[in-house]
Amino acid sequence: MKKIVLSLLVMGVSMSLVGCGSNKSSEEKSTDSSIEQTTEDTSAKEAEKMNQLAEKLEEQGVDIKSYGNYLSLIREKGIDYDYFEMTFTFASSRREILDVRLTLKGNIDGKEKDGLIYEVSKGRMVESSGDNTDIDALAEVLKSIDCSDKDLVEFAQWYHYDNK
């Protein structure tokens, strides 16, 4: 009788240990699955946001052209807006924007003005320390396309690196 009770006790303890182990692994699987789902949701939301920004830019007459380590946003002169060309230069060895060149045309003669150079620091476009730069001209262009410099930097990085 003692042997039967002892064997039932050992069997019960071993079954509960096996049950605890299986429960833990399914919790780990559940956690891994939710992390993957969250990552997919976040990247899908980001892609949707960036696609909407691309459509918004195109509606405002901005052409987006990518070639090599360059991404250009070009808008020809029209009735409602002025010409500009904004070119983002990307590093080939690391994920970063080296500089942003903004070219405008004069309203009277229609000739291109000297290019304005901006740097990217902490996700924002800032004046370049040693180059021709004009933050007011940048602000005017950003206002005309209804976009912040931060959003435009994010868009350029997404378009160049992730929009495949």
C-alpha positions in Angstrom: 0.0 0.0 0.0 2.8 2.4 0.9 4.4 1.6 -2.5 1.2 2.5 -4.4 0.8 5.8 -2.5 4.5 6.6 -2.9 4.4 5.9 -6.7 1.2 8.0 -7.1 2.9 10.8 -5.2 6.0 10.6 -7.4 3.8 10.4 -10.5 1.8 13.5 -9.4 4.9 15.5 -8.7 6.5 14.6 -12.0 3.2 15.5 -13.9 3.0 18.9 -12.3 6.6 19.6 -13.1 6.1 18.6 -16.7 2.9 20.8 -16.8 4.8 23.8 -15.5 7.5 23.5 -18.0 5.1 23.3 -21.0 3.2 26.3 -19.7 6.4 28.3 -19.5 7.4 27.5 -23.1 4.0 28.5 -24.4 4.3 31.8 -22.5 7.7 32.4 -24.1 6.3 31.6 -27.5 3.4 34.0 -26.9 5.8 36.8 -25.9 8.0 36.2 -28.9 4.9 36.2 -31.1 3.6 39.5 -29.6 7.0 41.1 -30.1 7.1 40.1 -33.8 3.5 41.3 -34.2 4.3 44.7 -32.6 7.4 45.1 -34.8 5.4 44.3 -37.9 2.6 46.7 -36.9 5.1 49.5 -36.3 6.9 49.0 -39.6 3.6 48.8 -41.4 2.4 52.0 -39.8 5.7 53.8 -40.7 5.4 52.6 -44.3 1.8 53.8 -44.5 2.8 57.2 -43.0 5.7 57.5 -45.5 3.6 56.5 -48.5 1.0 59.1 -47.5 3.8 61.7 -47.3 5.0 60.7 -50.8 1.5 61.1 -52.2 1.2 64.5 -50.5 4.4 65.6 -52.0 3.4 64.4 -55.5 0.0 66.3 -55.1 2.0 69.4 -54.5 4.0 69.0 -57.7 7.1 67.4 -56.2 8.9 64.7 -58.2 10.9 62.2 -56.3 14.0 60.7 -58.0 16.5 58.3 -56.5 19.8 57.4 -58.1 22.8 55.9 -56.4 23.5 57.6 -53.1 21.2 60.6 -54.0 17.6 61.3 -53.5 16.1 64.4 -55.2 12.9 66.2 -54.6 12.2 68.5 -57.6 9.4 70.9 -58.1 9.1 72.9 -61.3 7.8 76.4 -61.3 4.0 76.6 -61.5 1.2 79.0 -60.9 0.9 78.1 -57.2 4.5 77.4 -56.3 8.1 78.1 -57.1 10.9 75.9 -58.4 13.2 74.1 -56.0 15.5 71.0 -56.1 16.4 69.4 -52.8 19.0 66.7 -53.0 19.9 64.4 -50.1 23.4 62.8 -50.2 23.7 59.5 -48.4 26.8 57.8 -47.0 27.6 54.6 -48.9 29.1 52.8 -45.8 26.6 53.7 -43.1 23.0 54.7 -42.7 23.2 58.5 -42.6 22.6 61.6 -44.6 25.8 63.5 -45.3 24.2 66.7 -46.5 21.2 68.3 -48.1 21.6 70.7 -51.1 18.8 73.1 -51.9 18.8 74.9 -55.3 16.3 77.7 -56.0 15.6 79.8 -59.1 15.3 83.5 -59.2 11.8 84.9 -59.8 12.8 87.5 -62.3 15.5 85.9 -64.4 14.6 82.2 -63.9 18.3 81.3 -63.4 19.3 78.9 -60.7 20.8 80.5 -57.6 23.8 79.2 -55.8 23.1 75.9 -54.0 22.4 76.1 -50.3 24.0 73.4 -48.1 22.5 72.0 -44.9 23.7 69.3 -42.6 21.5 66.7 -40.7 22.0 66.6 -37.0 19.8 64.6 -34.6 17.2 64.0 -37.4 16.9 67.8 -38.2 18.2 69.9 -41.1 20.6 72.6 -39.7 22.7 75.2 -41.3 26.1 74.1 -42.5 29.0 75.8 -40.7 31.3 76.3 -43.6 29.0 76.4 -46.7 26.5 78.8 -48.3 23.4 78.3 -46.2 20.1 80.1 -45.5 17.7 78.7 -43.0 15.0 81.1 -44.0 15.0 79.8 -47.6 14.7 76.2 -46.2 11.8 77.2 -44.0 10.0 78.8 -46.9 10.4 75.6 -49.0 9.3 73.4 -46.2 6.2 75.7 -45.6 5.3 75.5 -49.3 5.2 71.7 -49.2 3.6 71.7 -45.8 6.2 69.4 -44.2 8.6 69.7 -41.3 12.4 69.2 -41.7 12.2 66.2 -39.3 9.5 64.5 -41.4 11.4 65.2 -44.6 14.6 63.7 -43.2 12.7 60.6 -42.0 11.0 60.3 -45.4 14.3 60.6 -47.3 15.9 57.9 -45.1 12.9 55.6 -45.5 12.7 56.2 -49.2 16.4 55.6 -49.8 17.0 52.6 -47.4 13.6 50.9 -46.8 11.4 51.6 -49.8 12.2 48.5 -51.8 
